[in-house]
Amino acid sequence: MYNEYMLTFLGLWLIILTIMAQHIVATIAHRKQKIFIPGVVDVNLDSKSFVFRSDRVFKNSLENILQFIVPVFLGFILGVNNVYLAILVWLFAFARIGHMSFYYIQSRGHKFKIKSYFYLFGLFINIVLMMVIFLKIFIG
């Protein structure tokens, strides 16, 4: 049974690896500040600061991951089609990596708003996943 969901597990692994990478980037950026206080991001920083952006992208991923991973595991437990589940997980991984990438690019002075589209795409994938879970629970 686990082999059927291997692509789903690999997609989840990529999502978690992405969040770990964001954590490392945010930690390094934070520690390179002139005034470094562990666990405290300067409140005077704004979106032009890479420290601010790296902290926000990491926190945003933390805010979004639980509401995605729990339904994925519900799908696994309920026996949702492994191909559908894998596609949704990989699309979400793509959306989160895109969101992160454009968040970092924007911090370097670019005015891309594309990150918002990647965020909305991830949210859409999450809604689709919730609908799939709902249908599996009530229709079978």
RARA-V533942 format. One record per backbone hydrogen bond with DSSP energy under -0.5 kcal/mol. NH is the residue of the N-H (numbers start at 0). CO is the residue of the C=O. If there is no record, write none. Layout:
nh: <NH NH>
co: <CO CO>
This chain:
nh: <4 4 5 8 9 10 11 12 13 14 15 16 17 18 19 20 21 22 23 24 25 26 27 28 29 30 31 31 32 35 36 36 39 41 44 48 52 53 54 55 56 57 58 59 60 61 62 63 64 65 67 68 69 71 72 73 74 75 76 77 78 78 79 84 85 86 87 88 89 90 91 92 93 94 95 96 97 98 99 100 101 102 103 104 105 106 107 107 108 109 115 116 116 117 118 119 120 121 122 123 124 125 126 127 128 129 130 131 132 133 134 135 136 137 138 139>
co: <0 1 2 4 5 6 7 8 9 10 11 12 13 14 15 16 17 18 19 20 21 22 23 24 25 26 27 28 29 33 34 39 36 39 41 45 48 49 50 51 52 53 54 55 56 57 58 59 60 61 64 64 65 67 68 69 70 71 72 73 74 75 74 80 81 82 83 84 85 86 87 88 89 90 91 92 93 94 95 96 97 98 99 100 101 102 103 104 105 104 112 112 113 113 114 115 116 117 118 119 120 121 122 123 124 125 126 127 128 129 130 131 132 133 134 134>
